[in-house]
Each structure stands twice: as C-alpha cells, then as structure tokens.
C-alpha cells in the first residue's frame, strides 16, 4: 500500500509541474559587439571578417595561407 501512495504522490507532483504555466523566457539576443565571422580557405580557421586577409578565392587567416593556397602572388 505504501508503494501505491508513493507512486501517487510522484505522479501528482509530476502533473502539477507539467500543468503549472512556466514564465516564458525572453528571446536570446546576440551581443551588441558581435562581428561577422569568415572561414580561412586554406585551414578552415574561423576569424572576424575585419582580421581576415582577402584573396582571389576568399578570405584567409594569414598572408602565408593566402600564398600557400595559390591566391594572388605577392
């Protein structure tokens, strides 16, 4: 009999937690200083667009990778 009572109490608590309205979470907003990220065409490193080096085929993380990937000759 005590097991039936324990199961009934657990089910009651579960039902109360499920039925009770929860407060809605505010929508997630990105940080104000978020920057666009780009991927290095040679190694795949993600870096801010402002720090990337532009090449013929796309952005690179360093001058060495731009040259190694066959970007414009320096």
C-alpha positions, 0 to 999 in steps of 0.5 A: 500500500505504501508503494501505491501512495508513493507512486501517487504522490510522484505522479501528482507532483509530476502533473502539477509541474507539467500543468503549472504555466512556466514564465516564458523566457525572453528571446536570446539576443546576440551581443551588441559587439558581435562581428561577422565571422569568415572561414580561412580557405586554406585551414578552415580557421574561423576569424572576424571578417575585419582580421581576415586577409582577402584573396582571389578565392576568399578570405584567409587567416594569414598572408602565408595561407593566402600564398600557400593556397595559390591566391594572388602572388605577392 
